[in-house]
Amino acid sequence: MANKNEIKRTAHTPSRLYVRESAPGEAPSRKICGYAIMFNVPSVILDADERSEEREIITPGAVSKDFLDSCDIIMTMYHNRQIVLARSRQGNGSLSYRIDSKGVYFEFEAPKTPHGDEALELVRRGDISGCSFIFSTYYLNSDYVERREKKENGITKVTYYVKRFTGIYDFTITTNPAYPDTSVEARERKQREAQERAERKAKTIREIRDRLNGKPTRTRKKTKQDAIKEIRDKIKGW
């Protein structure tokens, strides 16, 4: 059964793609290289209004070589999973990667197919300028995503620090490496956060009510006052 707090989404990686140069005397290279994931780089604004804006940062601890090796990652073009340029199944295949201080670096040999030739030419010319990847994580679990906020010039700036993924599904090279479903994902995340806050409130009130009902009558009045104060203190954190 899928966890209700798990969200699957697309993220953009602001990194230049390139075709590796051939050594003198070798045939022209068909190897495309770049970074699929960049660590500690703020994303574009995911959602914003007159009072707030949201961004996302992938932390170095979010991914490991063992985790990547457990995934089935397809290298696609234009977010189209029918255009397969390379693939890594549980660490084996035509898509290779490594993790360094900057992020997750990848490379693959462009296949000798019409789509492979197209990708190679567009990367060489600089027409394809970036990469995106699809991942999932538990956004409402602080072990996986930490939410921080600060006030600047009257605007609440929220940053989601992704600390752990639950899955990575594809890397894609694209002419427009943006967040295609940002508004939908932001709305879904806010709905889940609101639901989670409502559930926490209800749970806290139930726990306090249960404690009140279990106290002796002679202390009931004092305990009720304490409970009201406790509820008010908790609401401040909501």
Order of alpha helices (4+ residues) and beta strands (2+ residues): beta-beta-beta-beta-beta-alpha-beta-beta-beta-beta-beta-alpha-beta-beta-beta-beta-alpha-alpha
